[in-house]
Amino acid sequence: MDALELTSPAALRTFVQGIRAAAPYIYAFRDNTFVIALGGEVVDSEKFIGIIHDLNLLHSLGFRLIVVHGMRPQIEAILAQQNIESYFADGIRITDADTMDCVLEAAGQVRSRIEALLSLGLANSPMAGARNRVSSGNYLTARPLGVIDGQNMQFTGAVRRIDREAIQQRLDDGDIVLISPLGYSPTGEIFNLSMEEVAAKVAVRLEALKLVFLSDDDGLRKDKKRLDTISTDEAEALLKKSKGIPELLRLYMRQAVYASHGGVPRVHFLSSRRDGALLLELFTRQGVGTMLSHRSLETVRAATIDDIGSILALIEPLEADGILVRRSREQLEAEIERFIVMEYDNLIIGCAALVPFPEEGAGEMAALAVHPEFQREGYGEMLLHYIEAWARKIGLKELFALTTRTGHWFIERGFRQAPVSQLPMKKQALYNYRRRSLVYWKKL
């Protein structure tokens, strides 16, 4: 086998299942902008080459990548070599003229290393032969921070403006955009910026789908347990606590909250120490870090014609098992206004339909399906509640469903079994006596 050696049937099955599981995420994420924030300690780590491979892979899959790098440890190392002391105010580096020289040297070292690794796929690596263009430039206009608590911050600055058009053009040209935490003033001064602030403000300005912070921490924790997901409000509550959060992670959290309020749908906190953390977080449901979102991950909405492929993928396995009645693509297109879909982190994981029979004041709940990975988590019940609310809104008094396998599920949710003769006449005419579906009714 030229591309990949898989030596056992189990390995083959695992490989195929992994590719199939990742496919919906790849489809949903490609052509979207991702901002990847790398702390300086990540660039120095032994795992960095693996991260570079994964960034190249994401780029090859059509992800529009903006990489923002930090350089704190590199600055500290150069300052130590020059016997220059570090000074901070409220956790922020005070950048005088001598320190600024060290900042520029560190920025050049880190940027050059990242550019070299991203630009050409390394031999004997997963992206061997990949030739990516990396663009960097004076995309950031900065202003001085000024005086904080009586301390002049000198050449430490804050982001004033982001050249969105220039970055967008580079992304449109197929480049990976690399941004250093340096800003330039209209008068030609250079300012040392916070990597976290740069990453968050770039993500907001470029309307990124995701902002990812890679650091030594594997996510946010509460009571020593890693949080898989967290809301913006919950993150703000954690920030108010003075203990338990490492200072660097606290800086990331503040900017993550800012990005979330600014419209970035998802912010992720990942450990750079875990091989493949980016891929595991983006392409698996469980993930390996913490995902912050402003709104709930689950959304129920009316289906559109663009959802037909996803609906078919949900219902076809159930149709093959005889659980659902078969529907053709043409039938789905004709009836799409009757469907609702449930999204989880922009992926469609469930669907259901309401077929009204207004003469009898009743409606049929049909085509209820939830992706196997999301079953037994209450999503079917959530879809039922939306169908019930929809039926009440259009004036229906009762809801019924036909099923061959899931009768107990409906009974547990207030339905009662009834004879076929209770069905609306139009539905009775279509009843398939070979399937012998059981009928369940519920008053609304």
N, C-alpha and C positions, 0 to 999 in steps of 0.2 A: 504494500500500500504506500503510494508516494507521499501523500499529504500527512497522514497520521497513522501511527501504528497502534491498533487496538487488538489485544491478544486474547480476549475472552468474550463470550457472548454477553456476560454481565457488563463488561466495559462498553461494549457496543450499545447495549440498551441504555446505559447511563448517558452516553454521549448523545444519542438520538433524543432522549427525553430532555436533556439540558438544552439542546438547540431548539427544540419545539417550545420549551417553556420560555426561552429568551425571545423568541420571534415576536410576540405581541409587544414587548417592551421596545424592541428595536424599531418596529413599525411606528409606535406611538412617539418615540423620542427623536427619530432622525429628522434632520432639517430644523431642529430647535437649537437654541443657544444655551450652552452650559458654561458656567464660570467655575473653574477649579482653582481653589486657593491652597497653595502649598507653603507651609511654614518652612523657614530656613533649616530647621532641624530635619525636615523630610528630605530636602535636597542632599543633605550630608549622610543620610542613612543608607545602610546596605540594601534596603528594599527599593531604593529609588529607581533602579534600572527596570524592575518589574512594573512600577507605576508608569514609567515612560512607555513601556510596551503596551500597557492598557490604554494610555492616552492615544497612542498611534492607532490602536484597534478601534477605539471610539470614533476617531476622525475618519478612518476608512469606512465606517458604517454610516457616515453622513451626519455625525454630530458636529455642530458648529462650536468649536472650543475656544474659550478665552482662558488662558492660564495666568494667574497672578501669583507671583512668588514673594516670599518673605526672605529676610537675611539677618535676623537678629544674632544667631550664633556666629555667623561669618563676620559681622561687625565687631562683636566682642573679641573674636580671635585677633583681628587686625589691630584693634585698640590695645590689646594686651601686648602685641609685638612692638607697638609704638610707645608703650608705657604711658598711655593716655587713660585717665580714669573715666568711668561712665557715671553720668549723673541723670537722675530721673526726677520728675515731678508728677505725682498722682499716677505713677506707673508708666509715664510717657518719657521717652528719651529726650534729654536736652541736647540739641545738636548745635555745637559751636563750630567755628571755621575748621579747626583741626579734626573734630569728629566728622564733619561733613566730607573731608577728604577720604576718611576711612569708609564712610557710607558709600561713596562713589566707587571706591575700589572693590568693596564687597558686592555691590550691584553688578559691576562688570564681570566679576568672577562667576557669580551665580547665573546671570543671564546667559553668558557665553556657554556655560556647561549645559544648561537646559536647551538652548538653541541647537547645539551640536548633537545632542542625543535625540531631539525631536526631528531634526532635519533629515537624517538618514537612518533607515532601519539597520540595526546592528546584525552582523553575520551570526548565524546559528541562533537567532532569536525568533520569537513568534511573528515579528514584522520585518523579517529580513528582506531587503530590497525596497522597502517602502521609502518613497522620497516625498517628504512633506515640506511645504514652504512654511516658514515661521516668520511672522511680521512683528516688529516692535517699533516703537516710536514715541514721539512726544504727544501722547494722547491725553495727558492730564495737565490741566492748569491748576495751580495751587496758590494758596494764600498763607501767610504766616499765622501760626496759632496765637502769637502775641504773648501776653503775660498771663500766667496761671498761678493763682495764689501767691502773687508777688514775685514769681520767677519768670524771667524772660526766656522763652523757649527758643529764641534765635532762629535757626534754620529748620526747626521742626514745623511742619505745615499741616494743612488740611486740604482736602479736595475742594476745589472751587468750581471747576467745569470739566466735563468729559466730552471729548470729540467723538460723539456717537457716529457721525457720518463716516469719519475716517475708519473707525473700527468696523462698522457695518460693511464698508467697501472691501476691506481685507477679508472678512468672513465670506462675502459674496464671491470673492475671487478664489475661495477654497483654501485660504491660509489658516493656520493656527495662530492666534494672536497672543503674544507674550507681553505682559505688562509688569514692569518693575514698580515698586512703591516710591517713585520719585515724581515730583511735580515741578512745573516750570511757571514762573510768573511772567506777565507781559513785559517786565523790565529786565528779564534774563536771569533772574535768580533761580536757584535750584533748592527744593525743599525735600526733606526727609519725611515720608508719609507712613502711616500705619497700613500694613498689608491688609488687615481685616477691613478697615474703612474703605480702602480702594476696591477690594473684591465686592463688598456689599453695594457700594455706589455704582460700580460698573454693572453689576447684575441688575440693579433697578433701572439704570439708564438704558441698557440694551434689552430690557424686557426678557431676561433669561428665564427659561423654564425651571432651571435648578441652579442653586449655588451649593458647592461642595467644599467643606473645610476638611483638609487632611492634616492630621497632627499626631502626636504621640498618644492622645487619648482615644478610646474606642467609642466615644459617644457621651451623652449626658447620663447622669446617674441620680437616682433618688433612693434613699435608704440602702445605698451600696449596690443597688440593682440597676443594670443598664436599661434605659428607656428605649423601646423600639420607636415610639412616636411621641410627640409632645406638641401641644398647641402653643401659639404665640403667647396667650395669656398665662399658661402654665410656666413657660420659660421666663416671663417677666416676674412671676412670683418666686421662682427659684433664684433669680438674680438679686432679689431683695434680701436673701439670706446671706449672711457674711461668711459662713463657714461651708466647707465641703466641696467647693468648686475651685479647681486650680486657676491661678490668675490668668494664664494664657487662654484657657477654655472660657473664662469669664469674658475676656475680650471678644472671642469668637461669638459668644452668645449675644452680647450687646448688638453686634453688627448683624447677626442673624435675625434678631427681632426687628431691627431697622429694615432689613431687606424684605422681611415678611410683610411688614406694614406698607412697604413701598410697592407691593404687587408681585414679588417673586413667589410662585406657588409653593415651592418646596426648598428647604435648606437642609443639607445633610452634614452630620459630623461623623467622620470615619477615622479609623486608626491606620496610619501609614505602615504600621508594623505587620499588619495582616496581608499576606500575599493575595492579590486579586480582590482587595476590599472594594474597589470601584466597581468591578464587574458584578460582584456578589450583591452589592447594594442596589445597583441599577437594574439588574436582570433577574433577580429572584424576589419572590414575594416577601420572604422573611427579612431579607437584608442583614447587614452585620453592624450597623451603626444606629444612630438616632436621626429620625426625620422630623423636622419641625414644619408645621403647616399652619396657615392662618385660619383655614376652614377645615371642616371635617373631610376626611379622605373619601367618604362615600357621598355620591350625588345621584339622585334619581331624577330623570328628565324624560321628556317626550322623545321618542325615537324619530330619527330622520332617515332619509333614503341612504345616506352614507353609512348607516349602522347595519345595513342588511347583511353584509359579510360577517360581522361579529355575531349577529343574532343567529345566523345559520350555523356558525361554529358552535354555539351553545346548544341549539336544539337538535342538530343532526344526530349526535350520539344517542340522545333520548328517543328520537324517532327510530333509530336502528334497533334499539332495545324494545320497541313497542310501547314505551311509556307515553310518548306524545304522538299525535296524528301527524302524518307527513304534510309539510307545506313546501311548495315549490318557491323558487326565487320570485317568479312572476306573481304568485299569490301573496307573498310577503310585501312586494312592492305595492300591490293594490291595497293592502290592509295596514300599511306602515303607520297610519295615523292612529291605529288602535293600540299600538305598542308603547310601553315605557321601557327604558333601559337603566341599569344601575352601573355607575362608573366607580372604580376604586383606583385612585391615583392615575386618572385619565385612561384607564383600561376598562372596557365593558366586561363586567363579570356576571351579569344577570339580566333577565328580561321577563316580561309578562305582558299579556294583552287583555283588553276589556272589549267584549263583543256585546253591544246593547240590544235588548229586545224591548223597546219602549212601550209597545202595546201591552205587555204583561208587567211593565215596571220592574223588569229583571235584567241582569247582565251576567254574562259568562266570563269567568276568569280562565284564560287559556294560555298555553305556551309558557307556563312558569318554568324557568330554568335558571340554575345558578352554577357557575363554573365549579368543577369538582374540588379545586384547591380552596374554595371559599364556602363550601357547604358546612352545615352545622355551626354556623356563626351568626345566625339570625337574619341573614340577608333575604332569604325567602319570605320570612315573616314581614320584613320591611317592605318588600314588593307588594305583598298582600295588603298591607295597610294603605299603600298609595293607591292600589286598585279600588279598595273600599271607599277611600276619600273621593276619588274620581267619580265612582258610581253615584255617591250621594250628591255630588256637585251637579250632575246632569239629571237628577231627579229620580234615580232608580231606588227601589225599596228593598230588593233582594239580590243576592249574588249566588250563583251556582258554579260548580266545577265538575268535570267528568274526569275520572282517573281509573287506571287499572292497578296501580301499585301503592299509591300514597294516601289511601283513605284515612288512615289513622292520623296523619299529619293535619288533615282538614278537620277531623273531629276534635282534635286537641285545640283547635282555634275557633271553635264555636259553630262549626257546620254540623248538619245532621243528614243522615242518609235518607233518600227519597226515591220513589219509583220513577221509571223513565216517563210514565204518563204525566208527571208533574212538569216536565220540560215544556217550554214554549213550543207551539205547534211547528214553527219553522225549524226549530232545533230537532224536534222529534222526527221530522221528515228526513233529516240528515244523519240520524243516529245509526251507528254501525253495530248491528246485532252480532256480528262475528267477533268484534273486540269485546263486547259485553262490559263496557265501561260502567263503573258505579257512579251514581249521581249524588252530589252533596249540595245542600242548600244552607244559606245563612241569611237571616234578616238583618238589614242594615239599620 
